Structures are given as C-alpha cells and as structure tokens.
Amino acid sequence: MKNWLRSNKAFLLFLCLFGIFRTAVADWNPIPSASMHPNLLEGDVVFVNRLAFNLKVPLTDIIVARLGEPRRGDIVTFSSPRDGTRLIKRLIGVPGDTVEMRGEQLIINGKAAGYTALDTAAERFEQGDALLAQRYSEQLGGERHRIQVLPHLAARRDFAAVVVPPEHFLMLGDNRDNSADSRYFGFVPRALLVGRAERVLVSADIKGNWLPRGERFGMALR
C-alpha cells in the first residue's frame, strides 16, 4: 500500500486539488429536468462560477467571505432547503423585495413584470404525453429573459404577496408551470447558494438520439 501511495502521489495530489477547485472555485452542473425550459434543456452541462457570491470552505457551506451580491434575474445553483438536492433556478426576489404572482404575472415591489408573447412549442413528458407551451419574454426591471407556461397543466399560478427575508432569496423555474421551486420549498438561505450559472459548456440530446447539440456549446445564459 505504501509503495502504491508513493508511486501515485502526484495523481492523488491532482485529485485533491481538483476536488478543492470544484467545491470552491468553479463547477459544472448537468441539467436533469425540464424546469428551466426554454433556456436550459435536459442534457445541457452548465458552467457554474462558485466565486460569484461567496468564498466557502471547501466541501462545506461555511462562508469565508462575500465576493458579490446575487442579482434579480441570475440563474443560480443552490442546495434545496428541503432535502439538500442540487437545483438550478432563476433568482426572482432579493432580500426586502415584496413578490406576488397573479395568473402567471409576477409583481415585484408593486411593479408588474412585462410580458411579450413569443412562439409556441410542444412540451413532452416522461409518459409520452405532449402539451402546447406558450413562450414569453419576461422583463423584470432592466433584465429580460424567456419563460414558458403550460396553460393546460394544473399548476400553482398564483401566490399572495410575500416579503423576502434578510439573507434569503426567492427562486422560480423558467418553465413556470412545471417547476418545483420557492412556491413549494420556500425561500433559499444565502448559505445554500452554490454559484451563478454563466454558460452552457456542452450539450447532448439525452431525451432523443444522444447526439451532441453543437449550437449550444459555449452558449451564454441570460
């Protein structure tokens, strides 16, 4: 055993440093579900900047220093406050915001988000069913991104006004009617934020023929 450790110490050091890098500096996150359609697809692998918000002790949620403030509209990875599962959603409410939803429309601090209808697309489910999704451009202040809704799917489209508490954030999926997000597990503490998702590294059609989707390689997220 000692001989094996001695002969492989360079490789073991590399693994340790690589692990520290992934848990403290930068990471990648595979997309397993449809909750961020149409912006993220199953089979995308996104680059996550772990230094966007916090410097943490590797392998822990202990914050050493704050490096930046999460912004409304950021796509963020975090640990679910319910069960610790790694999730990726859009940050909708920052501390102090009053947020409500009325029939899919967000209202933040008394100002309604703006919506422009885009295209429609078929949204397919595991059991083979398909529903028509309506896509919109949603504007939150100076930030604009795409979302989609599924008018024929039972979903939580309304919630009363809530105030985001200090050190917490409100998250929603871009696929508004098919996302388990803050409507179900509540606000996300800052300590559970992992980082900001900034671009798609690689992508493959894991729901179809498994071929690479080259047009998505390196695509910036917004």
DRENDO-1510 file (C-alpha; in Angstrom, 1 decimal, always signed):
<recs>
REC; n; res; u; v; w
REC; 1; MET; +0.0; +0.0; +0.0 .
REC; 2; LYS; +2.8; +2.4; +0.9 .
REC; 3; ASN; +4.5; +1.7; -2.4 .
REC; 4; TRP; +1.3; +2.3; -4.3 .
REC; 5; LEU; +0.7; +5.6; -2.5 .
REC; 6; ARG; +4.3; +6.7; -3.2 .
REC; 7; SER; +4.1; +5.8; -6.9 .
REC; 8; ASN; +0.8; +7.6; -7.3 .
REC; 9; LYS; +1.2; +10.6; -5.0 .
REC; 10; ALA; +1.2; +13.0; -8.0 .
REC; 11; PHE; -2.1; +11.7; -9.2 .
REC; 12; LEU; -3.6; +11.7; -5.7 .
REC; 13; LEU; -2.4; +15.3; -5.2 .
REC; 14; PHE; -4.1; +16.2; -8.5 .
REC; 15; LEU; -7.4; +14.6; -7.4 .
REC; 16; CYS; -7.3; +16.5; -4.1 .
REC; 17; LEU; -6.6; +19.9; -5.8 .
REC; 18; PHE; -9.2; +19.1; -8.5 .
REC; 19; GLY; -11.8; +18.4; -5.7 .
REC; 20; ILE; -10.9; +21.6; -4.0 .
REC; 21; PHE; -11.2; +23.5; -7.2 .
REC; 22; ARG; -14.7; +22.1; -8.0 .
REC; 23; THR; -16.0; +22.7; -4.5 .
REC; 24; ALA; -14.6; +26.2; -4.0 .
REC; 25; VAL; -13.9; +27.9; -7.4 .
REC; 26; ALA; -15.8; +26.6; -10.4 .
REC; 27; ASP; -18.0; +23.6; -11.2 .
REC; 28; TRP; -20.2; +22.2; -13.8 .
REC; 29; ASN; -23.9; +21.2; -13.4 .
REC; 30; PRO; -25.8; +18.7; -15.6 .
REC; 31; ILE; -29.4; +19.7; -16.3 .
REC; 32; PRO; -31.6; +16.7; -15.5 .
REC; 33; SER; -35.1; +18.1; -15.8 .
REC; 34; ALA; -37.4; +20.5; -17.8 .
REC; 35; SER; -37.8; +23.1; -15.1 .
REC; 36; MET; -35.7; +25.7; -16.9 .
REC; 37; HIS; -37.2; +25.3; -20.4 .
REC; 38; PRO; -36.8; +27.0; -22.8 .
REC; 39; ASN; -33.4; +28.3; -21.7 .
REC; 40; LEU; -31.9; +25.1; -20.4 .
REC; 41; LEU; -32.5; +21.7; -21.8 .
REC; 42; GLU; -32.1; +18.2; -20.4 .
REC; 43; GLY; -28.5; +17.2; -21.4 .
REC; 44; ASP; -27.0; +20.7; -21.1 .
REC; 45; VAL; -24.0; +20.9; -18.8 .
REC; 46; VAL; -23.6; +24.4; -17.5 .
REC; 47; PHE; -20.5; +26.2; -16.1 .
REC; 48; VAL; -21.1; +27.4; -12.5 .
REC; 49; ASN; -19.0; +30.3; -11.1 .
REC; 50; ARG; -18.7; +29.3; -7.4 .
REC; 51; LEU; -16.9; +32.6; -6.6 .
REC; 52; ALA; -19.8; +34.8; -7.9 .
REC; 53; PHE; -21.3; +35.2; -4.5 .
REC; 54; ASN; -19.3; +33.6; -1.7 .
REC; 55; LEU; -15.9; +32.1; -0.9 .
REC; 56; LYS; -16.6; +29.0; +1.1 .
REC; 57; VAL; -14.6; +26.4; +3.0 .
REC; 58; PRO; -14.3; +23.5; +0.5 .
REC; 59; LEU; -16.9; +20.8; +1.0 .
REC; 60; THR; -18.9; +22.9; +3.4 .
REC; 61; ASP; -21.5; +25.7; +3.4 .
REC; 62; ILE; -19.3; +27.9; +5.7 .
REC; 63; ILE; -18.9; +31.3; +4.1 .
REC; 64; VAL; -15.4; +32.8; +4.5 .
REC; 65; ALA; -16.0; +36.0; +2.6 .
REC; 66; ARG; -18.7; +37.6; +0.4 .
REC; 67; LEU; -17.5; +38.2; -3.1 .
REC; 68; GLY; -20.6; +39.6; -4.8 .
REC; 69; GLU; -24.3; +40.1; -4.4 .
REC; 70; PRO; -26.9; +37.9; -6.2 .
REC; 71; ARG; -29.0; +39.9; -8.6 .
REC; 72; ARG; -32.6; +39.5; -9.7 .
REC; 73; GLY; -32.6; +37.6; -12.9 .
REC; 74; ASP; -29.4; +35.5; -12.2 .
REC; 75; ILE; -29.6; +31.8; -13.0 .
REC; 76; VAL; -28.3; +30.2; -9.7 .
REC; 77; THR; -27.4; +26.8; -8.5 .
REC; 78; PHE; -28.1; +26.0; -4.8 .
REC; 79; SER; -28.9; +23.2; -2.4 .
REC; 80; SER; -32.6; +22.7; -1.8 .
REC; 81; PRO; -33.6; +23.9; +1.7 .
REC; 82; ARG; -36.0; +20.9; +1.8 .
REC; 83; ASP; -33.7; +18.0; +1.2 .
REC; 84; GLY; -30.3; +19.3; +0.0 .
REC; 85; THR; -30.7; +18.3; -3.7 .
REC; 86; ARG; -28.7; +20.4; -6.1 .
REC; 87; LEU; -31.1; +22.7; -8.0 .
REC; 88; ILE; -30.8; +25.4; -10.7 .
REC; 89; LYS; -33.5; +28.1; -10.9 .
REC; 90; ARG; -33.8; +31.8; -11.7 .
REC; 91; LEU; -33.4; +34.3; -8.8 .
REC; 92; ILE; -36.6; +36.4; -8.7 .
REC; 93; GLY; -36.7; +38.0; -5.3 .
REC; 94; VAL; -33.8; +39.5; -3.3 .
REC; 95; PRO; -33.9; +40.4; +0.4 .
REC; 96; GLY; -36.5; +43.1; +1.1 .
REC; 97; ASP; -38.5; +42.5; -2.1 .
REC; 98; THR; -42.3; +42.1; -1.9 .
REC; 99; VAL; -43.2; +39.5; -4.5 .
REC; 100; GLU; -46.5; +38.1; -5.7 .
REC; 101; MET; -47.9; +36.2; -8.6 .
REC; 102; ARG; -51.3; +36.7; -10.2 .
REC; 103; GLY; -52.2; +34.4; -13.1 .
REC; 104; GLU; -48.6; +33.8; -14.0 .
REC; 105; GLN; -47.7; +37.5; -13.9 .
REC; 106; LEU; -45.1; +38.5; -11.4 .
REC; 107; ILE; -45.4; +41.7; -9.3 .
REC; 108; ILE; -42.3; +42.9; -7.6 .
REC; 109; ASN; -42.4; +45.8; -5.2 .
REC; 110; GLY; -45.7; +46.9; -6.6 .
REC; 111; LYS; -44.5; +46.8; -10.3 .
REC; 112; ALA; -45.8; +44.2; -12.7 .
REC; 113; ALA; -43.3; +42.4; -14.9 .
REC; 114; GLY; -43.7; +43.0; -18.6 .
REC; 115; TYR; -44.5; +40.1; -21.0 .
REC; 116; THR; -44.3; +39.8; -24.8 .
REC; 117; ALA; -45.7; +36.7; -26.4 .
REC; 118; LEU; -43.1; +34.7; -28.5 .
REC; 119; ASP; -43.6; +31.3; -30.1 .
REC; 120; THR; -45.3; +28.1; -29.0 .
REC; 121; ALA; -43.7; +24.6; -28.7 .
REC; 122; ALA; -44.7; +21.1; -27.7 .
REC; 123; GLU; -43.6; +20.2; -24.2 .
REC; 124; ARG; -43.2; +16.4; -23.9 .
REC; 125; PHE; -43.5; +14.4; -20.6 .
REC; 126; GLU; -42.0; +11.2; -19.5 .
REC; 127; GLN; -45.2; +9.2; -20.1 .
REC; 128; GLY; -45.2; +10.3; -23.7 .
REC; 129; ASP; -47.9; +13.0; -23.5 .
REC; 130; ALA; -47.3; +16.4; -25.0 .
REC; 131; LEU; -48.9; +19.8; -24.2 .
REC; 132; LEU; -48.6; +23.1; -26.0 .
REC; 133; ALA; -46.3; +25.6; -24.2 .
REC; 134; GLN; -46.6; +29.3; -24.8 .
REC; 135; ARG; -43.3; +31.2; -24.5 .
REC; 136; TYR; -42.9; +34.8; -23.4 .
REC; 137; SER; -40.2; +37.4; -23.0 .
REC; 138; GLU; -40.4; +38.4; -19.3 .
REC; 139; GLN; -38.9; +41.8; -18.2 .
REC; 140; LEU; -38.0; +42.3; -14.6 .
REC; 141; GLY; -36.8; +45.9; -14.3 .
REC; 142; GLY; -33.8; +46.1; -16.8 .
REC; 143; GLU; -33.4; +42.4; -17.1 .
REC; 144; ARG; -35.2; +40.3; -19.8 .
REC; 145; HIS; -35.3; +36.6; -20.4 .
REC; 146; ARG; -37.6; +33.9; -21.8 .
REC; 147; ILE; -40.1; +31.8; -19.9 .
REC; 148; GLN; -42.8; +29.4; -20.8 .
REC; 149; VAL; -46.2; +28.5; -19.4 .
REC; 150; LEU; -48.4; +25.4; -19.9 .
REC; 151; PRO; -52.0; +26.6; -19.9 .
REC; 152; HIS; -53.5; +23.1; -19.9 .
REC; 153; LEU; -51.4; +21.8; -16.9 .
REC; 154; ALA; -52.6; +22.0; -13.3 .
REC; 155; ALA; -50.1; +24.4; -11.6 .
REC; 156; ARG; -49.6; +26.9; -8.9 .
REC; 157; ARG; -50.0; +30.1; -10.9 .
REC; 158; ASP; -50.8; +32.5; -8.0 .
REC; 159; PHE; -49.4; +33.3; -4.6 .
REC; 160; ALA; -50.1; +36.2; -2.2 .
REC; 161; ALA; -47.6; +38.9; -1.6 .
REC; 162; VAL; -44.6; +37.8; +0.4 .
REC; 163; VAL; -41.6; +39.7; +1.7 .
REC; 164; VAL; -38.2; +38.1; +1.1 .
REC; 165; PRO; -36.4; +38.0; +4.5 .
REC; 166; PRO; -32.8; +39.1; +5.1 .
REC; 167; GLU; -30.2; +36.6; +3.8 .
REC; 168; HIS; -32.8; +34.7; +1.7 .
REC; 169; PHE; -33.8; +34.6; -1.9 .
REC; 170; LEU; -36.9; +33.6; -3.9 .
REC; 171; MET; -36.3; +31.2; -6.8 .
REC; 172; LEU; -38.6; +30.2; -9.7 .
REC; 173; GLY; -38.1; +28.0; -12.7 .
REC; 174; ASP; -38.4; +29.5; -16.2 .
REC; 175; ASN; -40.8; +26.6; -17.0 .
REC; 176; ARG; -43.3; +28.2; -14.7 .
REC; 177; ASP; -45.9; +25.5; -14.6 .
REC; 178; ASN; -43.5; +22.6; -14.4 .
REC; 179; SER; -41.0; +23.6; -11.7 .
REC; 180; ALA; -40.6; +22.7; -8.0 .
REC; 181; ASP; -39.3; +26.0; -6.7 .
REC; 182; SER; -39.8; +28.5; -3.9 .
REC; 183; ARG; -43.6; +28.1; -4.3 .
REC; 184; TYR; -43.1; +24.7; -2.8 .
REC; 185; PHE; -39.9; +24.8; -0.6 .
REC; 186; GLY; -39.9; +28.4; +0.4 .
REC; 187; PHE; -37.0; +30.9; +0.5 .
REC; 188; VAL; -33.4; +29.9; -0.1 .
REC; 189; PRO; -30.8; +31.0; +2.5 .
REC; 190; ARG; -27.7; +32.6; +1.2 .
REC; 191; ALA; -25.5; +30.0; +2.7 .
REC; 192; LEU; -27.1; +27.4; +0.4 .
REC; 193; LEU; -26.2; +29.3; -2.8 .
REC; 194; VAL; -23.6; +27.4; -4.8 .
REC; 195; GLY; -22.9; +29.9; -7.6 .
REC; 196; ARG; -24.1; +31.6; -10.7 .
REC; 197; ALA; -24.6; +29.5; -13.9 .
REC; 198; GLU; -23.0; +31.5; -16.7 .
REC; 199; ARG; -22.9; +29.4; -19.9 .
REC; 200; VAL; -23.6; +26.0; -21.4 .
REC; 201; LEU; -20.3; +24.1; -21.7 .
REC; 202; VAL; -21.6; +21.1; -23.8 .
REC; 203; SER; -25.0; +19.6; -24.6 .
REC; 204; ALA; -26.4; +16.4; -25.9 .
REC; 205; ASP; -30.0; +15.3; -26.8 .
REC; 206; ILE; -30.4; +12.8; -23.9 .
REC; 207; LYS; -34.1; +12.6; -24.5 .
REC; 208; GLY; -33.7; +11.6; -28.1 .
REC; 209; ASN; -30.8; +10.3; -30.1 .
REC; 210; TRP; -27.9; +11.4; -27.7 .
REC; 211; LEU; -26.2; +13.3; -30.5 .
REC; 212; PRO; -24.3; +16.5; -29.5 .
REC; 213; ARG; -26.1; +19.8; -29.8 .
REC; 214; GLY; -23.2; +21.8; -31.1 .
REC; 215; GLU; -25.1; +25.0; -31.5 .
REC; 216; ARG; -25.4; +25.1; -27.7 .
REC; 217; PHE; -21.7; +24.6; -26.9 .
REC; 218; GLY; -20.4; +27.7; -25.1 .
REC; 219; MET; -23.8; +29.5; -25.2 .
REC; 220; ALA; -24.1; +32.3; -22.7 .
REC; 221; LEU; -27.0; +32.2; -20.3 .
REC; 222; ARG; -29.4; +35.1; -19.7 .
</recs>
